[in-house]
Amino acid sequence: MDTESVIKAAKLKICVGIVVSIGLFITWFIFETSELSFSNHKVFIALSLIPFSVSLVSFLKLMKLNKYPQTIVAETDERLVAEKNEADAKTLKIIQGTLFLIYLSYTFVIPDDIFKTIGWWMTLLVLLISLFLPLLFRYLGRKQGR
């Protein structure tokens, strides 16, 4: 991968993230200071943190690339890619275990919420998605490999 294209993509991601984050923050400020009614306008400030975080991570990656340009090689080295994939797989397993514990604790601590609240359904849905999507992607990868 070309260093210049990686730097250009990182700069674009930073700019877009900052613009979206500022837009959401301004929207929150408008709702906060005006008489416009919205169910809960604090959601805009919470949502503005997501693109800001993406921009911050891209900025840190860009600073690392500027300081150590040889890290581009790490993205194409098969051994390093395999290590990264293994770390990603372990992370997914930890997240799946955490989701399972959250689902069980939600089910046992608040049994009245089972099948009734959106929180219970969302927890179950995210848990099932995290369990079945890797199988689906593996199947699709094998199908494309044929």
N, C-alpha and C positions, 0 to 999 in steps of 0.2 A: 504494500500500500504506500502511496506517495505521501511524504511528510507534509507537503503543501496542502494536499486535499484534506488530510486529517485536521490540520490547523484551521483551514477554511471552514470545515464542517463544525468544529468546536466553537469557532467564533460566531457562526450563524446560530448554533444552539444557544449560546450565551445571550445573544441579542434578542432572539425570539422569546426566550424564557423571561428575560428582564422586562420586555415590553408587555407580555401577558401578565406577569406578576404586578407590574405597575398599574395596568388596566384594571385588574381585580381589586387592587388596593384603592384606586380612585373610586371605583364603583362602591366599595364599602364606605369610603369617606362621604360620598354623596348621600347614600342612604342614612348614614349616621347623623349628618348635619342637617338634612332636609326633613320635610314632613312626609316624604314618600314612605309608603308602608310596604313592608316585605316581611314574610313570616319570621325570618331570623337573618338579619343582614350580616351577622358575624361570620356566616358561612363564607362570605367573599374574602375576608381576611385569612381564614383558614385555607381556602383554596389557593390564595396567592402564595402560600408557602411552598406548594408543590413545584411550580415552575421556577421559583427562586432557588429551591434546593437543586433542581436539575442544572440551572445555570451555574450555581456554585461548584457542583461536581465537575462540570465541563471546564470551568475556569481553572480548577485545581489540576485537571488532566492537561490542560493547555500549558500551565506553568511547568508541569513535570516534563512535557514534551520540549518546551523551550530550554529547560535546564539539561535534560538528558535525551537528545534526539535519537539515540540508539534504541529507545524503548519501542519504536515502530517495528523493529526486528522481532520483538517479543510477540507481536500480534500475528506473525506469520510462521514462527517456529513451531513445528508440530508437537514437540515435546512440551513446550510451554503452554500451547493450546490445550493439550491433553490434561495437564495439571490444572488449568483454569476450569475445564469442564468437570473434572473430578471435584474441585472445590464447590462449583455450582451445584453439583448433584448432592453433596453433603449438606449444603445450605438448604436445598429444597427439602431434604429429609427432616432437617431440624424444624423448618417452617411447618411441614406437614404434621409433625409431632406436636408442635405448639398449637396448631389449629385443632387437632384432635383433643388435646387437653382443654382448650377453651370451649369446644363443643360439649365435652362431657361435663365440665364444671357448670356451664350454662344450663344444661339439661337437668343435672342433679340439684343444683342450688336453687333454681327457679323452675320447678316442675310445672307451674301453672302456665308458663309461657310456651310450652311445647305445642307446636302446630298453630300458635295464635299470633305471635309477634314477629315482626319483620326482622328483628335482631337474630332470633333463633334460626329463621329460614336463611338469612344471609350467611350466618356462620356455617350452617350445614352446606349451603351451596358452594361457598369458597373452599370448604374442606373437600367436597366431592370433586370440584374442578381441579384442585391441586393433586388429587389422587389419580384422576382419569386422563388428564391432558398429556402427561408424559407417555402414557400408553398409546394415545392417539397419534402423537407426534412420531413415536417410534414406528408405528404401523405405516404412517404416511411416508416416512423416510425410507422404509423398506420397499414400499410400493413404487416410489420414484426411482429407487436404485435398480429396479428390474429392467 
